[in-house]
Amino acid sequence: MTHRMPSYALLPSLALAFWVTVGLASAQQPAATAAPSAPAAAAGAAVSQQELDQLLAPIALYPDALVAQILMASTYPLEVVEAARWSKANPAVKDKALEDAMQKQAWDPAVKALAAVPTVLAHMNENLSWTQKLGDAFLADQKAVMATIQVLRGKAQAAGNLKTTPEQKVKTEVVEQKTVYIIESAKPEVVYVPTYNPTVVYGTWWYPYPPYAMYPPAYVYPPGVGFATGVIVGAAIWGNCNWGGNNVNINVNQYNSFNKTNIQNTNFQHNADHRKGVSYGNQAAAQKYGKGGANAQSAQAREAYRGREQAGAASQQGATAKAQGASAQQGARAGGGESAARSPSASTAAAGARAGAGGGAFTGAGSGASTQAASGRGAASRGGGGRR
């Protein structure tokens, strides 16, 4: 029996509050239908090796470029849902029309690319828990993910299920004294999505818990590895597996062609803004990209800047009030009249001077109009009205 997460019936609204409510980040199967889950990761490990094997078994035999594209896109689960809905609603949009349509979407380019392979998008959407866990594992430890793919390919080859066919080319290279299995589409501009039973294609499954699967339990798999009809993707699939560095990178020529850009950086860089509030499922990914990560550091830097800005404004208000108070007192003495010293303007300025002498615009707040104005500006800034 294969382990498969349930399909989610999507509601018309994709508001973030909905996904928080249904718990996308921690989606679980009902106890009555769920297969036993893998044990928790060992202390200090981002994801256990058993869970990596289970997560990667369904895609380890996909062509390298498609594997890389899936790994990158899986880090944006909510946008995968949106893209899958769009793809289902627009099945006839292909080729140049698809490129043009993707320019109008705000999704991450990694997600836009998979619109060229709607079957894959549909699988990712129907297995959201798997998609998110895969993306989180990839973000937490790319090297472990890529190394696991190679181990799985080695097992499939030993079982006689990884070979060159009319749809794919399989070759081996020695990289850093290790055999690396490379899978490429027979035609670079066409993607053939493999279909196989991950429980049997690698030989006897070596854990008591089965791997994830793309299809329902009753699905009848072809023997070994079968292939869906080829899909012409052109330059849409621009991901690449760098087996020497055990990471994924970008074919900038194809990326620029499909996305109408001119980037030069070949490194994949996760953009946390495209998570749209979906939390990270393991501590390693959360530390890098969630609370306590780069986003939090940027927010702290912005708040520190605002604090310095407000302190500077307060100091300036105090200095102005002090100067005004000193000027009023001199005017009172020069006039020689008691009434001048007690006039409302002199009294107000003197209060401002006392506020300024206290070292800050908020010291003695309420004593003068200038300090009240400073307080109002500070409150507006903290409340967002004065946010820069």
Stockholm file with secondary structure:
# STOCKHOLM 1.0

chainA/1-388         MTHRMPSYALLPSLALAFWVTVGLASAQQPAATAAPSAPAAAAGAAVSQQELDQLLAPIALYPDALVAQILMASTYPLEVVEAARWSKANPAVKDKALEDAMQKQAWDPAVKALAAVPTVLAHMNENLSWTQKLGDAFLADQKAVMATIQVLRGKAQAAGNLKTTPEQKVKTEVVEQKTVYIIESAKPEVVYVPTYNPTVVYGTWWYPYPPYAMYPPAYVYPPGVGFATGVIVGAAIWGNCNWGGNNVNINVNQYNSFNKTNIQNTNFQHNADHRKGVSYGNQAAAQKYGKGGANAQSAQAREAYRGREQAGAASQQGATAKAQGASAQQGARAGGGESAARSPSASTAAAGARAGAGGGAFTGAGSGASTQAASGRGAASRGGGGRR
#=GR chainA/1-388 SS CCBCCCCCCCCSCCCHHHHHHHTGGGCCCCTTTCCCCCCCCCTTCSSCHHHHHHHHTTTTTSCHHHHHHHHHHTTCHHHHHHHHHHHHHCTTCCHHHHHHHHTTCCSCHHHHHGGGCHHHHHHHHHTHHHHHHHHHHHHHCHHHHHHHHHHHHHHHHHTTCCCCCSSEEEEEEEETTEEEEEEEESSTTEECCEECCTTTTTSSCCSSSCCBCSSCTTCCCCSSCEECCCEECTTSCCEEEETTTTEEEECHHHHHHHHTCCCCCCBCCCCGGGGTTCCCSSHHHHHHHSTTSHHHHHHHHHHHHHHHHHHHHHHHHHHHHHHHHHHHHHHHHHHCCHHHHTSHHHHHHHHHHHHHHTTSTTTTTTSSHHHHHHHHHHHHHHHTTTCC
#=GC SS_cons         CCBCCCCCCCCSCCCHHHHHHHTGGGCCCCTTTCCCCCCCCCTTCSSCHHHHHHHHTTTTTSCHHHHHHHHHHTTCHHHHHHHHHHHHHCTTCCHHHHHHHHTTCCSCHHHHHGGGCHHHHHHHHHTHHHHHHHHHHHHHCHHHHHHHHHHHHHHHHHTTCCCCCSSEEEEEEEETTEEEEEEEESSTTEECCEECCTTTTTSSCCSSSCCBCSSCTTCCCCSSCEECCCEECTTSCCEEEETTTTEEEECHHHHHHHHTCCCCCCBCCCCGGGGTTCCCSSHHHHHHHSTTSHHHHHHHHHHHHHHHHHHHHHHHHHHHHHHHHHHHHHHHHHHCCHHHHTSHHHHHHHHHHHHHHTTSTTTTTTSSHHHHHHHHHHHHHHHTTTCC
//
